[in-house]
Amino acid sequence: MAKTSDKILSNKENLQVLYEDNHIIIVNKRAGDIVQGDKTGDKPLSDVVKNYIKDKYNKPGNVYLGVVHRLDRPTTGVVLFAKTSKALPRLNKLFADKKTQKTYWALVKQEPPKTEDTLIHWLKKNPKNNKSTAYPNEIPKGKKAVLHYQVIKKLDSYYLLEVTLETGRHHQIRVQLASMGCPIKGDLKYGFDRSNKDASISLHARNLQFTHPVSNNFIDVTAPLPKDPVWDACLK
């Protein structure tokens, strides 16, 4: 297990804001941040962003912030929030209608069977251990999961995959990559052999593109990679 000292969570002073206007704010989530409050009782990223907005604009009272989508706790990268009640339902519709383009980067140790491919599984979540299982064929109560990947770089010991999703299922990228024999670096839950020192997994929401729900401007945001020698090698 990683020591608490290895983990640097987001706070209002170190929050990595990638884009902000009157209606939306996009941040670079750190490993260990939870996007929205859960049973752990840990302070969620949504509260950190509220505190940031309250301080920056000297806002009295409660700050409005809408959670649009989530990332798993050990992952990093782009997270979008709504700053107004006007933007939130419009953003929700963009995501529901699949009018956003999200790109993920994942590091795996095993060489994928193909340099690029589409993976189709039926996923079933077990709430007791918060884990999903992927099945190659349709099963009762299974949810269809579709992703596309391509190998974009070969490192000394790892392969860098670029992943896009057609569906948004529980732990989808993690379980589908593991199902083809390529668990994500650090992801003990899905079969990687050792943890990352900060308890992260090497899955990063790299880019988000969409049409702004109010201004109609095209938004294209890329999240810098975590500070880590293996991630650093991906950019060389």
SERO-4910 file (N, C-alpha, C, O; in steps of 0.05 Angstrom, whole numbers):
BEGIN
 pado doro    nc1    nc2    nc3   cac1   cac2   cac3    cc1    cc2    cc3    oc1    oc2    oc3
  Met    A     17    -24      0      0      0      0     18     25      0     39     26     13
  Ala    A      9     45    -14     24     70    -15     19     85     11     -2     85     23
  Lys    A     40     98     20     37    115     44     22    140     37     22    149     14
  Thr    A      8    151     57     -7    175     52     11    198     41      2    214     25
  Ser    A     36    198     51     54    219     43     62    218     13     70    238      1
  Asp    A     58    194      1     64    192    -28     42    204    -45     46    209    -69
  Lys    A     20    210    -33     -4    219    -47     -8    249    -44     -9    258    -21
  Ile    A     -9    264    -65    -15    292    -63    -43    297    -75    -46    295   -100
  Leu    A    -62    303    -58    -89    307    -68    -93    336    -75    -77    354    -68
  Ser    A   -114    341    -91   -120    369    -99   -130    385    -75   -146    375    -58
  Asn    A   -122    410    -74   -135    429    -55   -137    456    -70   -128    458    -93
  Lys    A   -149    476    -57   -155    501    -72   -129    516    -80   -130    532    -99
  Glu    A   -107    510    -67    -82    523    -74    -68    509    -97    -55    523   -114
  Asn    A    -69    483    -99    -55    469   -120    -73    459   -143    -64    444   -161
  Leu    A    -98    466   -142   -117    457   -163   -107    464   -191   -100    487   -196
  Gln    A   -107    444   -208    -97    448   -235   -120    455   -254   -133    436   -264
  Val    A   -126    480   -258   -148    489   -275   -138    490   -304   -119    504   -310
  Leu    A   -152    476   -321   -144    474   -349   -160    494   -366   -150    504   -387
  Tyr    A   -185    500   -358   -202    519   -372   -223    528   -353   -233    513   -337
  Glu    A   -231    554   -356   -252    565   -339   -265    588   -353   -252    605   -364
  Asp    A   -292    589   -352   -306    613   -360   -330    616   -341   -331    603   -320
  Asn    A   -350    632   -348   -372    637   -330   -389    612   -325   -402    610   -304
  His    A   -389    594   -343   -408    571   -342   -395    544   -335   -409    527   -325
  Ile    A   -370    541   -342   -357    515   -338   -329    518   -326   -316    539   -328
  Ile    A   -319    497   -314   -291    496   -305   -281    467   -309   -295    448   -303
  Ile    A   -257    465   -320   -245    439   -326   -219    438   -311   -202    456   -313
  Val    A   -215    416   -296   -191    413   -280   -177    386   -287   -189    368   -299
  Asn    A   -152    385   -279   -135    361   -282   -136    346   -256   -122    354   -237
  Lys    A   -151    324   -255   -154    309   -230   -128    294   -223   -115    283   -240
  Arg    A   -121    294   -198    -98    279   -188   -107    251   -179   -130    247   -173
  Ala    A    -88    233   -179    -94    206   -169   -102    208   -140    -88    222   -125
  Gly    A   -122    194   -132   -131    195   -104   -155    214    -99   -169    210    -80
  Asp    A   -158    234   -117   -182    251   -115   -207    235   -121   -207    219   -140
  Ile    A   -228    238   -105   -254    228   -113   -270    252   -124   -269    274   -113
  Val    A   -283    247   -146   -297    270   -160   -320    280   -144   -325    304   -141
  Gln    A   -336    261   -133   -360    268   -118   -359    252    -91   -348    231    -90
  Gly    A   -372    264    -71   -372    251    -44   -382    222    -45   -401    216    -60
  Asp    A   -370    205    -29   -379    177    -27   -378    168      2   -375    185     21
  Lys    A   -381    142      6   -384    132     34   -358    134     50   -358    131     74
  Thr    A   -335    140     36   -310    144     51   -311    169     68   -297    170     89
  Gly    A   -327    188     60   -328    213     74   -304    232     68   -302    253     79
  Asp    A   -287    223     50   -264    240     42   -274    264     26   -294    263     13
  Lys    A   -259    286     28   -267    311     14   -265    307    -16   -244    300    -26
  Pro    A   -288    311    -30   -287    306    -59   -276    330    -74   -274    352    -65
  Leu    A   -268    324    -99   -257    345   -117   -278    367   -122   -271    390   -125
  Ser    A   -303    359   -122   -324    379   -126   -323    401   -104   -327    424   -110
  Asp    A   -318    392    -80   -316    412    -58   -291    429    -60   -292    453    -54
  Val    A   -269    417    -69   -244    432    -74   -249    454    -95   -240    477    -91
  Val    A   -263    447   -116   -268    466   -137   -287    488   -127   -283    512   -134
  Lys    A   -307    481   -111   -324    502    -99   -308    521    -82   -312    545    -83
  Asn    A   -290    511    -66   -273    528    -49   -255    546    -66   -251    569    -59
  Tyr    A   -245    535    -87   -228    551   -106   -244    575   -117   -235    597   -118
  Ile    A   -269    569   -126   -286    589   -138   -294    610   -117   -293    634   -123
  Lys    A   -301    601    -94   -309    619    -72   -286    638    -65   -291    662    -62
  Asp    A   -262    628    -63   -239    645    -57   -232    664    -80   -227    688    -76
  Lys    A   -231    653   -104   -222    669   -127   -240    693   -133   -231    715   -139
  Tyr    A   -266    688   -130   -286    709   -137   -299    721   -112   -317    737   -114
  Asn    A   -288    714    -89   -298    725    -63   -329    723    -61   -343    742    -55
  Lys    A   -338    698    -67   -367    694    -68   -379    689    -40   -367    673    -25
  Pro    A   -400    702    -33   -413    697     -7   -431    672     -9   -440    666    -31
  Gly    A   -436    659     13   -455    637     13   -445    612     -3   -421    609     -7
  Asn    A   -464    595    -10   -457    570    -23   -451    575    -53   -463    592    -66
  Val    A   -431    560    -63   -424    562    -91   -438    539   -106   -438    516    -97
  Tyr    A   -449    546   -129   -462    525   -146   -441    510   -162   -423    523   -174
  Leu    A   -443    484   -162   -425    468   -179   -439    442   -186   -448    428   -168
  Gly    A   -441    436   -211   -454    412   -220   -433    391   -230   -416    397   -246
  Val    A   -436    367   -220   -418    345   -229   -430    333   -254   -453    324   -255
  Val    A   -414    333   -276   -423    324   -302   -415    295   -308   -431    280   -319
  His    A   -391    288   -300   -381    260   -304   -360    254   -283   -353    272   -268
  Arg    A   -351    230   -283   -332    222   -262   -309    206   -273   -310    196   -296
  Leu    A   -287    205   -258   -265    187   -263   -260    170   -239   -265    179   -216
  Asp    A   -251    146   -243   -244    129   -220   -223    142   -202   -206    157   -212
  Arg    A   -224    136   -177   -206    149   -157   -176    147   -164   -162    167   -162
  Pro    A   -166    124   -173   -138    122   -178   -129    133   -206   -105    133   -212
  Thr    A   -148    142   -222   -141    153   -248   -136    183   -247   -143    196   -227
  Thr    A   -125    194   -268   -119    223   -269   -131    235   -295   -140    220   -313
  Gly    A   -131    261   -296   -138    274   -322   -162    292   -321   -171    301   -300
  Val    A   -173    297   -345   -194    318   -349   -220    312   -335   -231    290   -338
  Val    A   -229    331   -319   -256    330   -307   -270    357   -311   -258    378   -305
  Leu    A   -294    355   -321   -310    379   -327   -332    383   -307   -346    364   -299
  Phe    A   -335    408   -297   -357    414   -279   -373    438   -291   -362    454   -306
  Ala    A   -399    439   -283   -416    462   -291   -416    482   -268   -420    475   -245
  Lys    A   -412    507   -275   -413    529   -255   -440    542   -253   -445    557   -234
  Thr    A   -458    536   -272   -485    548   -271   -506    526   -276   -501    506   -288
  Ser    A   -530    532   -266   -553    514   -270   -562    515   -299   -577    497   -307
  Lys    A   -554    534   -314   -560    535   -342   -543    515   -358   -552    502   -376
  Ala    A   -517    513   -350   -499    496   -364   -502    467   -358   -498    450   -376
  Leu    A   -510    460   -333   -510    432   -325   -528    414   -342   -518    394   -352
  Pro    A   -553    420   -345   -570    402   -361   -561    400   -390   -564    379   -403
  Arg    A   -550    422   -400   -540    421   -428   -515    404   -431   -512    389   -450
  Leu    A   -498    405   -411   -474    387   -411   -483    358   -407   -472    340   -420
  Asn    A   -502    354   -389   -512    326   -385   -522    315   -411   -518    291   -417
  Lys    A   -536    331   -427   -547    322   -452   -525    317   -472   -526    297   -488
  Leu    A   -504    334   -473   -482    329   -491   -469    301   -485   -463    287   -504
  Phe    A   -466    295   -460   -454    269   -453   -473    246   -459   -465    226   -470
  Ala    A   -499    250   -453   -519    229   -458   -521    224   -488   -525    201   -496
  Asp    A   -519    245   -504   -522    242   -533   -495    235   -547   -494    234   -572
  Lys    A   -474    231   -531   -448    223   -541   -437    244   -560   -425    237   -581
  Lys    A   -440    269   -553   -430    291   -569   -405    303   -557   -397    326   -564
  Thr    A   -392    288   -540   -366    296   -530   -346    275   -540   -353    252   -544
  Gln    A   -321    284   -543   -300    265   -551   -279    264   -529   -265    283   -524
  Lys    A   -277    241   -516   -258    237   -494   -236    217   -503   -242    196   -515
  Thr    A   -211    224   -499   -189    207   -506   -173    201   -480   -166    219   -465
  Tyr    A   -167    175   -476   -152    166   -453   -125    155   -462   -123    144   -484
  Trp    A   -105    158   -444    -80    144   -448    -77    123   -426    -83    129   -402
  Ala    A    -67    100   -433    -63     78   -414    -36     65   -419    -28     61   -442
  Leu    A    -22     59   -397      4     45   -399     -1     15   -391    -11      9   -370
  Val    A      8     -2   -408      6    -31   -403     33    -44   -407     49    -35   -424
  Lys    A     39    -66   -393     65    -79   -395     65   -100   -417     85   -103   -431
  Gln    A     43   -114   -420     41   -135   -440     35   -123   -467     19   -104   -470
  Glu    A     47   -135   -488     42   -125   -515     13   -133   -523      6   -156   -522
  Pro    A     -3   -114   -532    -30   -120   -541    -29   -139   -566    -10   -139   -581
  Pro    A    -50   -156   -569    -51   -175   -591    -49   -161   -618    -38   -172   -637
  Lys    A    -60   -137   -620    -60   -121   -645    -51    -93   -639    -54    -83   -616
  Thr    A    -40    -79   -659    -32    -51   -655    -56    -33   -652    -54    -11   -640
  Glu    A    -79    -40   -664   -104    -26   -659   -127    -45   -662   -126    -64   -678
  Asp    A   -148    -40   -647   -171    -59   -647   -195    -46   -633   -193    -26   -619
  Thr    A   -218    -58   -638   -242    -52   -623   -249    -75   -605   -250    -98   -613
  Leu    A   -253    -69   -579   -260    -90   -560   -290    -88   -553   -300    -66   -546
  Ile    A   -303   -111   -554   -332   -112   -547   -336   -133   -526   -329   -157   -530
  His    A   -346   -125   -503   -352   -144   -481   -380   -137   -469   -391   -117   -475
  Trp    A   -389   -156   -452   -412   -150   -436   -403   -150   -407   -391   -170   -397
  Leu    A   -407   -127   -393   -396   -124   -366   -417   -127   -345   -440   -119   -348
  Lys    A   -409   -140   -324   -427   -143   -301   -412   -133   -276   -390   -142   -270
  Lys    A   -425   -115   -261   -412   -103   -237   -420   -119   -213   -443   -126   -209
  Asn    A   -400   -124   -195   -405   -136   -169   -402   -113   -148   -380   -105   -142
  Pro    A   -424   -103   -137   -422    -81   -119   -408    -88    -93   -398    -70    -79
  Lys    A   -407   -114    -86   -393   -122    -61   -364   -116    -61   -352   -107    -41
  Asn    A   -351   -121    -84   -322   -115    -86   -315    -92   -105   -292    -87   -111
  Asn    A   -337    -78   -114   -333    -56   -132   -316    -63   -156   -296    -49   -163
  Lys    A   -323    -85   -169   -307    -95   -191   -325   -105   -213   -347   -116   -208
  Ser    A   -317   -101   -238   -333   -110   -261   -319   -134   -273   -294   -137   -273
  Thr    A   -335   -152   -285   -324   -175   -299   -333   -173   -328   -356   -166   -334
  Ala    A   -315   -178   -347   -321   -176   -376   -326   -204   -387   -312   -223   -382
  Tyr    A   -348   -206   -402   -355   -231   -416   -355   -227   -446   -363   -205   -455
  Pro    A   -345   -246   -461   -343   -243   -490   -370   -243   -505   -372   -233   -527
  Asn    A   -390   -255   -492   -417   -257   -504   -438   -246   -486   -433   -242   -462
  Glu    A   -461   -240   -497   -482   -227   -482   -491   -246   -459   -494   -270   -462
  Ile    A   -495   -233   -435   -504   -248   -412   -527   -233   -399   -530   -209   -403
  Pro    A   -544   -247   -383   -566   -233   -369   -555   -211   -351   -536   -214   -336
  Lys    A   -568   -187   -353   -561   -163   -338   -533   -152   -344   -523   -134   -330
  Gly    A   -520   -163   -365   -494   -152   -373   -498   -127   -390   -518   -125   -405
  Lys    A   -480   -108   -388   -482    -84   -404   -461    -84   -426   -437    -88   -420
  Lys    A   -469    -79   -450   -450    -79   -472   -430    -57   -470   -437    -34   -463
  Ala    A   -405    -63   -474   -383    -44   -472   -366    -45   -497   -357    -67   -506
  Val    A   -361    -22   -509   -346    -20   -534   -324      1   -530   -330     24   -523
  Leu    A   -299     -6   -536   -277     13   -536   -259      8   -560   -259    -14   -572
  His    A   -245     29   -568   -225     27   -590   -198     35   -578   -196     54   -563
  Tyr    A   -177     20   -585   -151     27   -576   -131     26   -599   -135     12   -619
  Gln    A   -109     40   -596    -86     37   -613    -61     41   -598    -60     58   -580
  Val    A    -40     26   -604    -14     30   -592     -1     54   -605      4     55   -629
  Ile    A      6     75   -589     17     99   -600     47    102   -593     60    120   -604
  Lys    A     57     86   -575     86     87   -568     94     62   -555     80     51   -538
  Lys    A    118     53   -561    131     30   -548    154     40   -531    173     52   -541
  Leu    A    151     37   -505    172     45   -486    190     21   -480    186     -1   -491
  Asp    A    210     25   -463    228      3   -456    213    -21   -444    218    -44   -452
  Ser    A    195    -15   -426    181    -37   -412    151    -36   -414    137    -54   -405
  Tyr    A    140    -15   -428    111    -12   -429    102     -4   -457    118      5   -474
  Tyr    A     76     -6   -461     63      3   -486     44     25   -478     29     22   -459
  Leu    A     44     47   -493     25     69   -489      2     65   -508      5     65   -533
  Leu    A    -22     62   -497    -46     59   -513    -63     84   -512    -66     97   -491
  Glu    A    -74     92   -535    -94    113   -536   -121     99   -539   -126     82   -556
  Val    A   -140    107   -521   -166     93   -519   -189    113   -523   -188    135   -511
  Thr    A   -208    106   -539   -233    121   -540   -256    102   -534   -255     78   -540
  Leu    A   -277    113   -522   -300     96   -513   -325    102   -530   -330    125   -538
  Glu    A   -340     81   -536   -367     84   -547   -388     83   -525   -410     93   -528
  Thr    A   -381     70   -503   -399     67   -480   -384     76   -455   -359     77   -455
  Gly    A   -399     82   -434   -386     90   -409   -395     71   -387   -415     77   -373
  Arg    A   -381     49   -383   -388     30   -363   -369     31   -339   -348     42   -340
  His    A   -378     18   -317   -362     17   -293   -335      3   -298   -334    -20   -307
  His    A   -313     18   -293   -286      8   -296   -281     -3   -325   -265    -21   -328
  Gln    A   -294      8   -344   -294     -4   -371   -266     -7   -383   -259    -29   -391
  Ile    A   -250     14   -384   -224     12   -396   -207     -8   -381   -193    -25   -393
  Arg    A   -208     -7   -355   -192    -24   -338   -198    -54   -342   -180    -70   -346
  Val    A   -224    -61   -342   -231    -89   -345   -228    -99   -373   -221   -122   -378
  Gln    A   -234    -82   -393   -232    -91   -421   -202    -95   -429   -196   -115   -443
  Leu    A   -185    -77   -421   -156    -81   -428   -146   -105   -413   -130   -121   -425
  Ala    A   -153   -109   -388   -145   -133   -373   -154   -158   -386   -141   -179   -385
  Ser    A   -178   -157   -398   -190   -181   -410   -175   -190   -435   -177   -213   -443
  Met    A   -160   -172   -447   -143   -180   -470   -114   -185   -462    -96   -187   -478
  Gly    A   -111   -188   -435    -84   -195   -425    -66   -171   -420    -42   -174   -416
  Cys    A    -78   -147   -419    -62   -123   -416    -72   -105   -393    -82    -83   -398
  Pro    A    -70   -115   -368    -78    -98   -345    -62    -72   -344    -39    -71   -352
  Ile    A    -75    -51   -335    -62    -24   -334    -41    -24   -311    -46    -35   -290
  Lys    A    -19    -11   -317      3     -9   -297     -8      1   -270    -22     22   -269
  Gly    A     -2    -14   -249    -11     -6   -222    -38    -15   -214    -46    -12   -191
  Asp    A    -53    -27   -233    -81    -34   -227    -83    -63   -215    -89    -82   -230
  Leu    A    -78    -65   -189    -79    -91   -176   -106   -104   -178   -108   -129   -180
  Lys    A   -127    -88   -177   -155    -99   -178   -160   -115   -203   -175   -134   -203
  Tyr    A   -147   -107   -225   -151   -121   -250   -127   -136   -261   -123   -140   -285
  Gly    A   -109   -144   -242    -89   -163   -249    -60   -154   -254    -43   -170   -261
  Phe    A    -55   -127   -250    -27   -119   -252    -12   -129   -227    -23   -131   -206
  Asp    A     14   -135   -231     28   -150   -209     38   -133   -186     45   -143   -165
  Arg    A     40   -106   -190     48    -89   -168     36    -62   -170     28    -53   -192
  Ser    A     34    -48   -147     21    -22   -147     40      0   -154     65     -4   -152
  Asn    A     30     22   -163     46     47   -165     50     59   -138     33     55   -120
  Lys    A     72     73   -134     79     82   -107     59    101    -95     57    104    -70
  Asp    A     44    116   -112     24    135   -101     -4    123   -102    -24    138    -99
  Ala    A     -6     97   -106    -32     83   -107    -49     90   -132    -72     84   -133
  Ser    A    -36    103   -151    -50    110   -176    -51     85   -194    -38     65   -188
  Ile    A    -66     87   -215    -63     69   -238    -56     86   -262    -63    110   -263
  Ser    A    -41     75   -281    -31     91   -303    -52     94   -326    -48     85   -348
  Leu    A    -75    106   -318    -96    112   -337   -102    142   -334   -108    151   -312
  His    A   -101    156   -356   -102    185   -355   -123    195   -376   -120    188   -400
  Ala    A   -143    210   -367   -162    223   -385   -147    246   -399   -145    268   -388
  Arg    A   -137    241   -422   -117    259   -435   -130    284   -448   -120    306   -446
  Asn    A   -153    279   -462   -165    301   -478   -195    300   -477   -207    279   -476
  Leu    A   -207    324   -478   -236    327   -479   -243    348   -499   -233    370   -498
  Gln    A   -261    341   -518   -270    360   -538   -301    361   -539   -314    340   -538
  Phe    A   -312    385   -540   -341    388   -542   -348    416   -550   -331    434   -549
  Thr    A   -373    420   -557   -383    447   -563   -395    459   -537   -412    447   -524
  His    A   -385    483   -531   -394    496   -506   -424    498   -505   -437    506   -525
  Pro    A   -437    491   -483   -466    490   -481   -480    517   -482   -504    518   -487
  Val    A   -465    538   -477   -477    565   -477   -466    582   -500   -482    594   -515
  Ser    A   -440    584   -503   -428    601   -523   -426    588   -551   -424    602   -571
  Asn    A   -429    561   -552   -426    546   -576   -397    546   -587   -393    536   -610
  Asn    A   -378    556   -572   -350    554   -580   -340    525   -578   -350    510   -561
  Phe    A   -321    518   -594   -309    491   -593   -288    491   -571   -270    507   -571
  Ile    A   -291    472   -552   -272    470   -530   -255    445   -534   -266    423   -539
  Asp    A   -229    448   -532   -210    427   -536   -189    429   -514   -171    446   -515
  Val    A   -190    411   -494   -173    413   -471   -156    388   -468   -167    366   -468
  Thr    A   -130    391   -464   -112    368   -459   -100    371   -432    -90    392   -424
  Ala    A   -101    349   -416    -91    349   -389    -62    340   -389    -56    318   -399
  Pro    A    -43    356   -377    -16    347   -374    -14    321   -359    -31    315   -342
  Leu    A      6    305   -365      9    279   -353     20    282   -324     33    302   -318
  Pro    A     15    262   -307     26    263   -280     57    263   -281     69    253   -300
  Lys    A     69    274   -261     98    275   -259    108    247   -251    106    239   -228
  Asp    A    119    233   -270    127    205   -266    146    198   -288    141    205   -311
  Pro    A    168    183   -283    188    177   -304    176    162   -328    184    167   -351
  Val    A    158    144   -322    146    128   -345    128    146   -362    129    145   -387
  Trp    A    111    162   -349     95    181   -364    113    201   -379    107    208   -402
  Asp    A    134    210   -366    153    229   -380    164    217   -406    167    231   -426
  Ala    A    169    191   -405    180    178   -429    161    177   -452    169    175   -475
  Cys    A    135    179   -446    115    179   -467    116    203   -485    107    202   -508
  Leu    A    127    225   -474    128    250   -489    155    254   -503    159    274   -517
  Lys    A    174    236   -500    200    240   -512    201    229   -540    222    230   -553
***
